[in-house]
Amino acid sequence: MPVRVWQALAGIIVLLLIAVVGLDQWQARSGEASLFGSDLFGRGSRRPAAPAPATLSRSLPEAVPLPPGAPRVAVIVDDLGTRRDVFDVLREIRRPLTVAVLPGLPLSAAIARDASRAGMEVLLGLPMEPYRFPEVDPGPGALLMSMPPGEIQQLMGSHLEAVAPAVGVVNRMGSRLTEDRPRMRAVLEVLAARRLFLVDAYTSSQSVAFDEARDAGVRAARRQILVDHARGEAGDRARWDEVAGWAERRGEVIVVAHGHPLTVRLLKEYVPRWEARGLRLVPVSQLAR
């Protein structure tokens, strides 16, 4: 074969080798394994692929175990049943929060079910007549002063069936009805029959709900701190700032906070602060007597 042919073949082979090496280097920079770094060519181990970009999780780190005697904080996020975004952030906190779900709303059943599956405690947010009703509306299916005890009990039964995972009840509004002993006794008879507990949201300083529950032998608790997003971020922070002091003085505290994006954003911020101070987040049932 003529020398020129050999020279041409050699040139083609060199060009092919250059192309292969260049392609291999480009693949290596892209995170693929390098052929020339593999055991196939006797040059050591395979180059590890570049790690995939980390997925940013919005969940908080797992809680550090605290001793049983640590001050306890129970947070009830209420008024749920319409906003999925608020519930989804609550679930990302991955703590034993309590959610209160209103009956008769588009997402009530789904949120109650998903909260229970996520390990949250579920309460029925029971709408009750406030002062200045109907100007102030507690929502659909409210227990009203105009209802006889039998009608109140029938309506409660329907609400509890609709929010099936509920282990207890917390009143929504109800500044007027929680002052009425006969109607609160009707409510408590239903809870006693179903072995459920009551949280008095304490919307009236004259509420008889907690005292009537104690007399009826129904487990009950009373809210100490209310966080209302209507006050704005400064107002909310002032209330969240009180939580640690309450818990450390009394050994426990119950907070009711309305289900709103501001509420859950600040809650994600405050939970690690409380845990750093040695406070333990617990379901509200642990504070019901």
C-alpha positions as CSV (number, residue, x, y, z in Angstrom):
1,M,0.0,0.0,0.0
2,P,1.4,3.4,-0.9
3,V,2.9,5.5,1.9
4,R,0.5,8.3,1.3
5,V,-2.5,6.0,2.0
6,W,-0.9,4.9,5.3
7,Q,-0.4,8.6,6.2
8,A,-4.0,9.4,5.3
9,L,-5.3,6.5,7.5
10,A,-3.0,7.6,10.4
11,G,-4.4,11.1,10.1
12,I,-8.0,9.9,10.2
13,I,-7.2,7.7,13.3
14,V,-5.6,10.7,15.1
15,L,-8.6,12.9,14.3
16,L,-11.0,10.2,15.6
17,L,-9.0,9.8,18.8
18,I,-9.1,13.6,19.4
19,A,-12.8,13.6,18.8
20,V,-13.4,10.7,21.2
21,V,-11.3,12.3,23.9
22,G,-13.1,15.6,23.5
23,L,-16.5,14.0,23.7
24,D,-15.4,12.0,26.8
25,Q,-14.3,15.2,28.5
26,W,-17.6,17.0,27.7
27,Q,-19.5,14.0,29.1
28,A,-17.4,14.1,32.3
29,R,-18.1,17.8,32.8
30,S,-21.8,17.0,32.4
31,G,-21.7,14.5,35.2
32,E,-21.4,11.3,33.1
33,A,-18.9,8.6,33.9
34,S,-15.5,9.1,32.1
35,L,-14.6,6.2,29.8
36,F,-10.9,6.8,30.3
37,G,-11.2,6.9,34.0
38,S,-12.8,3.5,34.2
39,D,-11.2,0.1,34.9
40,L,-11.7,-0.8,31.2
41,F,-8.5,1.0,30.4
42,G,-6.7,0.2,33.6
43,R,-6.6,3.7,34.9
44,G,-8.4,3.4,38.3
45,S,-12.0,3.6,39.4
46,R,-14.9,5.1,37.6
47,R,-15.3,8.9,38.2
48,P,-18.4,9.4,40.3
49,A,-21.3,11.2,38.7
50,A,-22.0,14.7,39.8
51,P,-24.6,14.7,42.6
52,A,-28.1,15.7,41.6
53,P,-29.1,19.2,42.8
54,A,-30.6,19.0,46.3
55,T,-34.3,19.3,46.6
56,L,-35.2,22.2,48.9
57,S,-37.5,20.9,51.6
58,R,-39.7,23.4,53.4
59,S,-40.2,21.0,56.3
60,L,-38.7,21.7,59.7
61,P,-36.0,19.3,61.0
62,E,-37.3,16.6,63.3
63,A,-37.9,17.6,66.9
64,V,-35.2,16.8,69.4
65,P,-36.6,14.5,72.1
66,L,-37.3,16.4,75.4
67,P,-37.8,15.0,78.9
68,P,-41.4,14.3,79.9
69,G,-41.4,17.2,82.4
70,A,-40.6,19.8,79.8
71,P,-43.2,22.7,79.5
72,R,-45.9,21.8,77.0
73,V,-47.4,23.8,74.2
74,A,-50.6,22.8,72.4
75,V,-51.4,24.8,69.2
76,I,-54.9,24.5,67.7
77,V,-55.1,26.0,64.2
78,D,-58.8,26.5,63.6
79,D,-61.2,27.7,60.8
80,L,-59.9,25.0,58.4
81,G,-62.1,23.7,55.5
82,T,-61.5,26.1,52.7
83,R,-57.8,26.7,52.2
84,R,-55.6,23.8,51.1
85,D,-52.5,25.9,51.1
86,V,-52.7,26.6,54.8
87,F,-53.1,23.0,55.7
88,D,-50.2,21.9,53.4
89,V,-47.8,24.2,55.2
90,L,-49.0,22.9,58.6
91,R,-48.3,19.3,57.4
92,E,-44.8,20.3,56.5
93,I,-44.1,21.4,60.1
94,R,-44.2,17.7,61.1
95,R,-45.1,18.3,64.7
96,P,-48.1,17.1,66.8
97,L,-50.3,20.1,66.0
98,T,-54.0,20.1,66.4
99,V,-56.4,21.3,63.6
100,A,-60.0,22.4,64.0
101,V,-62.0,21.7,60.9
102,L,-65.3,23.6,60.3
103,P,-68.3,21.5,59.1
104,G,-70.0,21.9,55.8
105,L,-67.2,23.5,53.8
106,P,-65.8,22.3,50.5
107,L,-62.6,20.7,51.9
108,S,-63.7,19.9,55.4
109,A,-63.8,16.1,55.0
110,A,-60.6,15.9,52.9
111,I,-58.6,18.1,55.3
112,A,-59.8,16.2,58.4
113,R,-58.9,12.9,56.8
114,D,-55.5,14.0,55.6
115,A,-54.6,15.6,58.9
116,S,-55.4,12.4,60.8
117,R,-53.3,10.4,58.4
118,A,-50.4,12.9,58.9
119,G,-50.5,12.3,62.6
120,M,-52.3,15.6,63.6
121,E,-55.1,15.6,66.1
122,V,-58.4,16.7,64.6
123,L,-61.1,18.6,66.3
124,L,-64.5,19.7,65.1
125,G,-64.6,23.5,64.9
126,L,-68.2,23.9,66.2
127,P,-69.7,27.2,65.1
128,M,-71.8,28.8,67.9
129,E,-73.9,31.9,68.1
130,P,-71.9,35.0,69.1
131,Y,-73.2,38.3,70.4
132,R,-74.3,40.6,67.6
133,F,-75.6,37.6,65.6
134,P,-76.5,37.6,62.6
135,E,-74.3,40.7,62.0
136,V,-71.4,38.5,63.1
137,D,-71.8,35.2,61.3
138,P,-70.2,32.1,62.8
139,G,-70.6,30.1,59.6
140,P,-72.9,27.4,58.2
141,G,-74.4,24.9,60.6
142,A,-74.0,27.1,63.7
143,L,-75.7,26.2,67.0
144,L,-78.1,29.0,67.8
145,M,-79.9,30.2,70.9
146,S,-83.2,29.8,69.1
147,M,-82.6,26.0,68.9
148,P,-84.0,23.7,71.6
149,P,-81.5,21.2,73.1
150,G,-82.7,18.3,71.0
151,E,-82.1,20.2,67.7
152,I,-78.6,21.2,69.0
153,Q,-77.8,17.6,69.6
154,Q,-79.1,16.4,66.3
155,L,-77.0,19.1,64.5
156,M,-73.9,18.2,66.4
157,G,-74.3,14.6,65.5
158,S,-74.4,15.5,61.8
159,H,-71.3,17.7,62.2
160,L,-69.3,15.0,63.9
161,E,-70.2,12.5,61.2
162,A,-69.0,15.0,58.6
163,V,-65.6,15.5,60.4
164,A,-65.3,11.8,61.3
165,P,-61.7,11.8,62.6
166,A,-62.5,14.4,65.3
167,V,-61.4,13.4,68.8
168,G,-62.9,16.5,70.4
169,V,-64.7,19.8,69.8
170,V,-63.6,23.4,70.1
171,N,-66.2,26.2,69.8
172,R,-65.9,28.7,66.9
173,M,-67.2,32.1,68.2
174,G,-70.0,31.3,70.6
175,S,-69.6,34.2,73.0
176,R,-73.3,34.1,73.6
177,L,-74.1,30.4,73.5
178,T,-71.2,29.4,75.7
179,E,-72.7,31.5,78.5
180,D,-75.9,29.5,78.4
181,R,-75.9,26.5,80.7
182,P,-78.8,24.5,79.3
183,R,-77.4,24.6,75.7
184,M,-73.9,23.8,76.9
185,R,-75.3,20.8,78.8
186,A,-76.9,19.6,75.6
187,V,-73.6,19.9,73.8
188,L,-71.8,18.0,76.6
189,E,-74.2,15.2,76.6
190,V,-73.3,14.4,73.0
191,L,-69.6,14.6,73.8
192,A,-70.0,12.3,76.8
193,A,-71.9,9.7,74.8
194,R,-69.1,9.7,72.2
195,R,-66.2,9.9,74.7
196,L,-65.0,13.2,73.1
197,F,-63.4,16.1,74.9
198,L,-64.1,19.9,74.8
199,V,-61.8,22.8,74.3
200,D,-63.3,26.1,75.4
201,A,-62.0,28.7,73.0
202,Y,-63.0,31.2,75.8
203,T,-64.5,33.8,73.5
204,S,-66.4,35.1,76.5
205,S,-65.1,35.7,80.0
206,Q,-68.5,34.6,81.2
207,S,-68.3,31.2,79.4
208,V,-69.6,28.3,81.4
209,A,-68.4,25.7,79.0
210,F,-65.3,24.5,81.0
211,D,-67.1,24.4,84.3
212,E,-70.1,22.6,82.9
213,A,-67.8,20.0,81.3
214,R,-66.1,19.4,84.6
215,D,-69.5,18.9,86.3
216,A,-70.6,16.5,83.6
217,G,-67.4,14.4,83.8
218,V,-66.3,15.4,80.3
219,R,-62.6,16.0,79.7
220,A,-62.0,19.7,78.9
221,A,-59.4,22.3,78.4
222,R,-59.4,26.1,78.1
223,R,-57.6,28.3,75.7
224,Q,-55.0,30.8,77.1
225,I,-53.7,32.6,74.1
226,L,-55.5,33.7,70.9
227,V,-53.7,34.6,67.8
228,D,-55.9,36.5,65.3
229,H,-54.3,37.4,62.0
230,A,-56.7,40.4,61.8
231,R,-54.2,42.2,64.1
232,G,-51.5,42.0,61.4
233,E,-48.0,40.6,61.7
234,A,-46.9,42.9,64.6
235,G,-50.0,41.9,66.6
236,D,-49.5,38.2,65.8
237,R,-45.8,38.3,66.8
238,A,-46.7,39.9,70.1
239,R,-49.0,37.0,70.9
240,W,-46.6,34.3,69.7
241,D,-43.9,35.9,71.9
242,E,-46.1,35.3,74.9
243,V,-46.2,31.5,74.4
244,A,-42.9,30.5,75.9
245,G,-43.4,32.7,79.0
246,W,-46.9,31.2,79.6
247,A,-45.6,27.6,79.2
248,E,-42.6,28.1,81.5
249,R,-44.6,29.8,84.2
250,R,-47.6,27.3,84.2
251,G,-45.9,24.2,82.7
252,E,-48.3,24.2,79.8
253,V,-50.3,26.6,77.5
254,I,-53.0,26.2,74.9
255,V,-52.9,28.5,71.8
256,V,-55.7,28.9,69.3
257,A,-54.7,30.5,66.0
258,H,-56.8,31.1,63.0
259,G,-56.0,29.2,59.8
260,H,-54.3,31.9,57.6
261,P,-51.0,32.0,55.7
262,L,-49.6,34.5,58.2
263,T,-50.4,32.2,61.0
264,V,-48.6,29.2,59.5
265,R,-45.6,31.3,58.3
266,L,-45.0,32.6,61.8
267,L,-45.6,29.2,63.4
268,K,-42.8,27.7,61.3
269,E,-40.6,30.4,62.7
270,Y,-41.6,30.0,66.3
271,V,-41.6,26.2,66.7
272,P,-37.8,25.9,66.5
273,R,-37.4,28.8,69.0
274,W,-39.7,27.0,71.5
275,E,-37.9,23.8,71.1
276,A,-34.5,25.5,71.6
277,R,-35.9,26.8,75.0
278,G,-36.9,23.3,76.0
279,L,-40.6,23.5,75.2
280,R,-42.4,20.5,73.8
281,L,-45.2,20.7,71.3
282,V,-48.1,18.3,72.2
283,P,-51.6,17.4,71.0
284,V,-54.2,19.4,72.9
285,S,-55.8,16.1,74.2
286,Q,-52.8,15.8,76.5
287,L,-53.8,19.0,78.3
288,A,-57.5,18.1,78.6
289,R,-58.5,17.1,82.1
